[in-house]
Amino acid sequence: MSLPTLLVTHSDFARHPTPPGHPESPGRITATLPRLRACLPKTIRWLEPEIGTSDLLRSVHAESYIERIEKLSRDGLVLLDEGDTFAGLHSYETALLAIGAAATAIDRVASGEAANAFALVRPPGHHARPAAAMGFCLFNTVAAAARYAQKKYGYRRILIVDWDLHHGNGTQEIFEEDPSVFFLSLHEYPLYPGTGRASERGKGEGEGFTLNLPMKAGSGDAEYGAVFREQVVPAADAFRPDFVLVSAGFDAHREDPLGNLMLSERGFAEMTMRIREVAERHCRGKLVSVLEGGYNLDALARCIDAHLCALEAKESPPAGAGLRLR
Protein backbone atom coordinates (compact mmCIF):
# COMPACT_ATOMS: atom_id res chain seq x y z
CA MET A 1 0.00 0.00 0.00
CA SER A 2 1.46 3.36 -1.02
CA LEU A 3 1.97 6.15 1.49
CA PRO A 4 -0.41 9.12 1.37
CA THR A 5 0.21 12.72 0.45
CA LEU A 6 -0.63 15.06 3.33
CA LEU A 7 -2.27 18.48 3.29
CA VAL A 8 -1.34 20.17 6.58
CA THR A 9 -3.48 23.22 7.31
CA HIS A 10 -5.90 24.89 9.73
CA SER A 11 -8.67 27.46 9.53
CA ASP A 12 -6.77 29.53 12.14
CA PHE A 13 -4.38 30.67 9.42
CA ALA A 14 -7.06 33.22 8.58
CA ARG A 15 -6.53 34.95 11.95
CA HIS A 16 -3.47 36.96 10.89
CA PRO A 17 -4.93 40.39 10.02
CA THR A 18 -4.11 42.66 7.10
CA PRO A 19 -5.81 45.90 5.99
CA PRO A 20 -8.80 45.80 3.61
CA GLY A 21 -7.66 45.36 0.02
CA HIS A 22 -4.27 43.91 0.99
CA PRO A 23 -3.25 41.05 -1.37
CA GLU A 24 -2.17 38.78 1.50
CA SER A 25 -5.66 38.49 2.96
CA PRO A 26 -7.43 35.99 5.22
CA GLY A 27 -9.41 35.06 2.10
CA ARG A 28 -6.42 33.04 0.98
CA ILE A 29 -7.57 30.57 3.64
CA THR A 30 -11.31 31.15 3.98
CA ALA A 31 -11.93 30.98 0.22
CA THR A 32 -9.45 28.22 -0.57
CA LEU A 33 -10.07 25.54 2.05
CA PRO A 34 -13.77 24.94 1.20
CA ARG A 35 -12.97 24.64 -2.50
CA LEU A 36 -10.21 22.14 -1.85
CA ARG A 37 -12.41 20.08 0.48
CA ALA A 38 -14.99 19.83 -2.29
CA CYS A 39 -12.51 18.91 -4.97
CA LEU A 40 -9.36 17.12 -3.84
CA PRO A 41 -9.16 13.34 -4.11
CA LYS A 42 -10.19 11.55 -0.93
CA THR A 43 -6.82 9.79 -0.93
CA ILE A 44 -5.09 13.04 0.09
CA ARG A 45 -5.07 13.15 3.89
CA TRP A 46 -5.85 16.36 5.75
CA LEU A 47 -4.00 16.99 8.99
CA GLU A 48 -4.12 19.85 11.50
CA PRO A 49 -0.69 21.05 12.67
CA GLU A 50 0.75 21.42 16.11
CA ILE A 51 1.83 24.96 16.93
CA GLY A 52 5.51 25.72 16.53
CA THR A 53 7.87 26.80 19.28
CA SER A 54 9.99 29.88 19.80
CA ASP A 55 13.05 27.59 19.65
CA LEU A 56 12.27 26.95 16.00
CA LEU A 57 12.16 30.69 15.40
CA ARG A 58 15.49 31.21 17.18
CA SER A 59 17.18 28.85 14.73
CA VAL A 60 16.82 31.49 12.00
CA HIS A 61 15.78 34.76 13.69
CA ALA A 62 17.25 37.14 16.27
CA GLU A 63 15.75 36.92 19.75
CA SER A 64 15.07 40.67 19.86
CA TYR A 65 13.12 40.47 16.59
CA ILE A 66 11.01 37.53 17.78
CA GLU A 67 10.15 39.42 20.97
CA ARG A 68 9.20 42.50 18.94
CA ILE A 69 6.71 40.60 16.78
CA GLU A 70 5.25 38.85 19.83
CA LYS A 71 4.74 42.19 21.58
CA LEU A 72 3.20 43.89 18.54
CA SER A 73 0.76 41.00 18.08
CA ARG A 74 -0.94 41.93 21.35
CA ASP A 75 -2.09 45.27 19.94
CA GLY A 76 -3.95 46.56 16.91
CA LEU A 77 -2.72 46.43 13.34
CA VAL A 78 0.83 47.82 13.02
CA LEU A 79 2.95 48.50 9.94
CA LEU A 80 6.33 46.80 10.27
CA ASP A 81 9.77 47.28 8.72
CA GLU A 82 8.62 47.52 5.11
CA GLY A 83 5.67 49.38 3.66
CA ASP A 84 3.58 46.29 2.93
CA THR A 85 3.97 44.04 6.00
CA PHE A 86 1.66 44.15 9.00
CA ALA A 87 1.29 42.53 12.39
CA GLY A 88 -1.71 42.60 14.63
CA LEU A 89 -3.77 40.58 17.05
CA HIS A 90 -3.02 36.84 16.56
CA SER A 91 -0.20 37.46 14.03
CA TYR A 92 2.49 35.93 16.25
CA GLU A 93 0.42 32.84 17.04
CA THR A 94 -0.56 32.41 13.40
CA ALA A 95 3.04 32.63 12.24
CA LEU A 96 4.03 30.11 14.94
CA LEU A 97 1.29 27.82 13.66
CA ALA A 98 2.78 28.09 10.15
CA ILE A 99 6.17 27.03 11.52
CA GLY A 100 4.42 24.19 13.32
CA ALA A 101 2.67 23.09 10.15
CA ALA A 102 5.99 22.76 8.33
CA ALA A 103 7.47 20.85 11.28
CA THR A 104 4.42 18.58 11.49
CA ALA A 105 4.75 17.83 7.78
CA ILE A 106 8.44 17.02 8.17
CA ASP A 107 7.69 14.72 11.12
CA ARG A 108 5.17 12.69 9.14
CA VAL A 109 7.38 12.40 6.07
CA ALA A 110 10.57 11.66 8.00
CA SER A 111 8.82 8.95 10.05
CA GLY A 112 7.50 7.22 6.93
CA GLU A 113 3.84 7.95 7.69
CA ALA A 114 3.47 10.01 4.51
CA ALA A 115 5.15 10.07 1.12
CA ASN A 116 5.25 13.86 0.97
CA ALA A 117 3.27 16.84 2.25
CA PHE A 118 2.10 20.37 1.53
CA ALA A 119 1.68 22.94 4.33
CA LEU A 120 -1.06 25.40 3.34
CA VAL A 121 -0.24 28.30 5.63
CA ARG A 122 -0.15 32.05 5.98
CA PRO A 123 1.48 34.47 6.35
CA PRO A 124 4.15 33.59 3.78
CA GLY A 125 7.75 33.53 4.93
CA HIS A 126 10.51 33.60 2.34
CA HIS A 127 11.18 37.37 2.46
CA ALA A 128 11.59 37.39 6.26
CA ARG A 129 15.18 38.24 7.17
CA PRO A 130 16.94 37.27 10.40
CA ALA A 131 15.89 40.50 12.12
CA ALA A 132 13.33 42.14 9.83
CA ALA A 133 9.87 41.59 8.38
CA MET A 134 9.49 42.15 4.65
CA GLY A 135 7.21 41.40 1.72
CA PHE A 136 4.13 40.25 3.74
CA CYS A 137 6.42 37.88 5.71
CA LEU A 138 6.97 37.82 9.50
CA PHE A 139 9.01 34.65 10.09
CA ASN A 140 10.82 32.50 7.54
CA THR A 141 8.85 29.27 7.67
CA VAL A 142 10.85 27.28 5.12
CA ALA A 143 14.17 28.33 6.67
CA ALA A 144 13.02 27.23 10.13
CA ALA A 145 11.80 23.98 8.56
CA ALA A 146 15.23 23.34 7.06
CA ARG A 147 16.94 23.81 10.43
CA TYR A 148 14.31 21.60 12.08
CA ALA A 149 14.94 18.79 9.59
CA GLN A 150 18.67 19.04 10.18
CA LYS A 151 18.58 19.24 13.96
CA LYS A 152 15.87 16.70 14.71
CA TYR A 153 16.54 14.13 11.99
CA GLY A 154 20.18 14.71 11.10
CA TYR A 155 19.67 15.41 7.41
CA ARG A 156 22.97 16.82 6.16
CA ARG A 157 21.95 18.27 2.79
CA ILE A 158 18.69 20.21 2.44
CA LEU A 159 17.53 21.42 -0.97
CA ILE A 160 15.16 24.40 -1.00
CA VAL A 161 13.47 25.10 -4.34
CA ASP A 162 11.66 28.45 -4.43
CA TRP A 163 9.42 29.10 -7.46
CA ASP A 164 7.51 32.06 -6.03
CA LEU A 165 7.11 35.05 -8.35
CA HIS A 166 9.43 37.04 -6.07
CA HIS A 167 12.97 36.18 -5.06
CA GLY A 168 13.21 34.62 -1.59
CA ASN A 169 15.79 37.10 -0.34
CA GLY A 170 15.28 36.20 3.31
CA THR A 171 15.92 32.51 2.75
CA GLN A 172 18.99 33.32 0.66
CA GLU A 173 20.37 35.62 3.35
CA ILE A 174 19.89 33.06 6.11
CA PHE A 175 21.74 30.29 4.24
CA GLU A 176 24.14 32.13 1.91
CA GLU A 177 27.22 31.04 3.90
CA ASP A 178 25.96 27.51 4.62
CA PRO A 179 26.95 24.68 2.22
CA SER A 180 24.51 22.26 3.90
CA VAL A 181 21.51 24.09 2.40
CA PHE A 182 21.27 24.55 -1.36
CA PHE A 183 18.90 27.43 -2.16
CA LEU A 184 17.60 27.40 -5.74
CA SER A 185 15.22 30.15 -6.88
CA LEU A 186 13.27 30.89 -10.05
CA HIS A 187 11.64 34.32 -9.98
CA GLU A 188 10.69 37.26 -12.16
CA TYR A 189 13.58 39.69 -12.50
CA PRO A 190 13.76 42.63 -12.26
CA LEU A 191 10.99 42.81 -9.68
CA TYR A 192 10.55 43.22 -5.92
CA PRO A 193 12.66 42.86 -3.80
CA GLY A 194 15.41 43.62 -6.35
CA THR A 195 17.65 40.69 -5.36
CA GLY A 196 18.13 37.35 -7.08
CA ARG A 197 20.64 38.12 -9.82
CA ALA A 198 22.37 35.12 -11.38
CA SER A 199 25.66 36.43 -9.99
CA GLU A 200 24.42 35.88 -6.40
CA ARG A 201 25.85 32.43 -5.69
CA GLY A 202 26.44 32.44 -1.94
CA LYS A 203 29.33 33.60 0.20
CA GLY A 204 32.32 32.04 1.94
CA GLU A 205 31.85 28.31 2.48
CA GLY A 206 28.39 28.67 0.97
CA GLU A 207 29.60 29.93 -2.39
CA GLY A 208 28.09 27.80 -5.13
CA PHE A 209 25.20 26.64 -2.93
CA THR A 210 22.86 29.41 -4.08
CA LEU A 211 21.49 29.24 -7.62
CA ASN A 212 19.34 32.11 -8.87
CA LEU A 213 17.55 31.67 -12.18
CA PRO A 214 15.95 35.01 -13.07
CA MET A 215 12.96 34.74 -15.43
CA LYS A 216 11.93 37.46 -17.86
CA ALA A 217 8.44 38.97 -17.80
CA GLY A 218 6.15 36.90 -20.02
CA SER A 219 7.85 33.59 -19.23
CA GLY A 220 5.43 30.69 -18.98
CA ASP A 221 5.23 26.91 -19.00
CA ALA A 222 7.64 26.41 -21.93
CA GLU A 223 10.33 28.69 -20.51
CA TYR A 224 10.08 27.22 -17.03
CA GLY A 225 10.11 23.70 -18.45
CA ALA A 226 13.33 24.40 -20.33
CA VAL A 227 15.02 25.92 -17.26
CA PHE A 228 13.97 22.92 -15.16
CA ARG A 229 15.40 20.46 -17.70
CA GLU A 230 18.62 22.35 -18.34
CA GLN A 231 19.47 23.84 -14.94
CA VAL A 232 17.18 23.03 -12.00
CA VAL A 233 17.16 19.24 -12.21
CA PRO A 234 20.90 18.87 -13.03
CA ALA A 235 21.86 21.18 -10.15
CA ALA A 236 19.55 19.39 -7.72
CA ASP A 237 20.85 15.99 -8.81
CA ALA A 238 24.44 17.14 -8.36
CA PHE A 239 23.67 18.27 -4.79
CA ARG A 240 22.07 14.89 -3.92
CA PRO A 241 19.75 16.16 -1.16
CA ASP A 242 18.77 14.22 1.93
CA PHE A 243 15.50 16.16 2.13
CA VAL A 244 13.69 18.52 -0.25
CA LEU A 245 11.71 21.62 0.70
CA VAL A 246 9.72 23.75 -1.74
CA SER A 247 8.75 27.38 -1.23
CA ALA A 248 5.60 26.91 -3.29
CA GLY A 249 4.44 30.36 -4.29
CA PHE A 250 1.74 30.44 -6.96
CA ASP A 251 1.91 34.13 -7.81
CA ALA A 252 3.84 33.33 -11.00
CA HIS A 253 0.47 32.22 -12.38
CA ARG A 254 -0.76 34.14 -15.44
CA GLU A 255 -3.84 35.41 -13.55
CA ASP A 256 -2.01 36.72 -10.49
CA PRO A 257 -2.24 40.50 -9.99
CA LEU A 258 1.30 41.08 -8.68
CA GLY A 259 3.52 39.90 -11.52
CA ASN A 260 4.08 39.44 -15.22
CA LEU A 261 4.72 35.72 -15.54
CA MET A 262 2.48 33.32 -17.43
CA LEU A 263 2.58 29.95 -15.70
CA SER A 264 -0.53 27.76 -15.81
CA GLU A 265 -1.76 25.10 -13.40
CA ARG A 266 -0.19 22.56 -15.74
CA GLY A 267 3.15 24.33 -15.44
CA PHE A 268 3.07 24.13 -11.64
CA ALA A 269 2.10 20.43 -11.83
CA GLU A 270 5.04 19.71 -14.12
CA MET A 271 7.51 21.52 -11.85
CA THR A 272 6.11 19.58 -8.90
CA MET A 273 6.62 16.29 -10.70
CA ARG A 274 10.20 17.14 -11.65
CA ILE A 275 11.15 18.06 -8.08
CA ARG A 276 9.31 15.03 -6.75
CA GLU A 277 11.41 12.86 -9.06
CA VAL A 278 14.59 14.47 -7.68
CA ALA A 279 13.44 13.59 -4.17
CA GLU A 280 12.65 10.03 -5.23
CA ARG A 281 16.11 9.58 -6.76
CA HIS A 282 18.06 10.89 -3.79
CA CYS A 283 16.06 10.74 -0.56
CA ARG A 284 13.27 8.19 -1.01
CA GLY A 285 10.80 10.89 -1.98
CA LYS A 286 11.12 12.98 1.18
CA LEU A 287 9.60 16.31 0.15
CA VAL A 288 7.62 18.99 1.98
CA SER A 289 6.28 22.09 0.27
CA VAL A 290 5.10 25.26 2.01
CA LEU A 291 2.75 27.89 0.60
CA GLU A 292 4.30 31.28 -0.12
CA GLY A 293 2.55 33.71 -2.49
CA GLY A 294 -0.53 33.48 -4.70
CA TYR A 295 -3.04 36.33 -4.64
CA ASN A 296 -5.74 35.58 -7.20
CA LEU A 297 -7.99 33.39 -5.06
CA ASP A 298 -9.46 31.39 -7.94
CA ALA A 299 -6.04 30.71 -9.47
CA LEU A 300 -4.56 29.91 -6.05
CA ALA A 301 -7.11 27.16 -5.43
CA ARG A 302 -6.54 25.66 -8.87
CA CYS A 303 -2.77 25.76 -8.48
CA ILE A 304 -2.85 24.08 -5.06
CA ASP A 305 -5.12 21.42 -6.51
CA ALA A 306 -2.66 20.81 -9.36
CA HIS A 307 0.32 20.79 -6.98
CA LEU A 308 -1.25 18.26 -4.61
CA CYS A 309 -2.40 16.00 -7.43
CA ALA A 310 1.13 16.02 -8.84
CA LEU A 311 2.59 15.21 -5.43
CA GLU A 312 0.25 12.24 -5.17
CA ALA A 313 0.45 11.08 -8.81
CA LYS A 314 2.21 7.82 -9.59
CA GLU A 315 3.19 9.10 -13.02
CA SER A 316 3.21 12.38 -14.93
CA PRO A 317 -0.32 13.83 -14.97
CA PRO A 318 -2.21 13.76 -18.26
CA ALA A 319 -3.09 16.99 -20.02
CA GLY A 320 -5.77 18.78 -18.02
CA ALA A 321 -4.91 17.16 -14.68
CA GLY A 322 -5.34 19.41 -11.69
CA LEU A 323 -7.71 21.73 -13.55
CA ARG A 324 -10.97 20.74 -11.92
CA LEU A 325 -11.46 23.95 -9.93
CA ARG A 326 -13.17 26.29 -12.40
Sequence and secondary structure as in RCSB ss.txt:
>XXXX:A:sequence
MSLPTLLVTHSDFARHPTPPGHPESPGRITATLPRLRACLPKTIRWLEPEIGTSDLLRSVHAESYIERIEKLSRD
GLVLLDEGDTFAGLHSYETALLAIGAAATAIDRVASGEAANAFALVRPPGHHARPAAAMGFCLFNTVAAAARYAQ
KKYGYRRILIVDWDLHHGNGTQEIFEEDPSVFFLSLHEYPLYPGTGRASERGKGEGEGFTLNLPMKAGSGDAEYG
AVFREQVVPAADAFRPDFVLVSAGFDAHREDPLGNLMLSERGFAEMTMRIREVAERHCRGKLVSVLEGGYNLDAL
ARCIDAHLCALEAKESPPAGAGLRLR
>XXXX:A:secstr
    EEEE  GGGGGS   TT SS THHHHTHHHHHHHHS TTSEEE      HHHHHTTS HHHHHHHHHHTTS
S EE SSTT EE TTHHHHHHHHHHHHHHHHHHHHTTS SEEEE  SS  TT BTTB BTTBSS HHHHHHHHHH
HHH  S EEEEE SSS  HHHHHHHTT TTEEEEEEEESS TTS   TT    GGGTTSEEEEEE TT BHHHHH
HHIIIIIHHHHHHH  SEEEEEE  TTBTT TT   BB HHHHHHHHHHHHHHHHHHHTT EEEEE     HHHH
HHHHHHHHHHHH SS   TTTT    
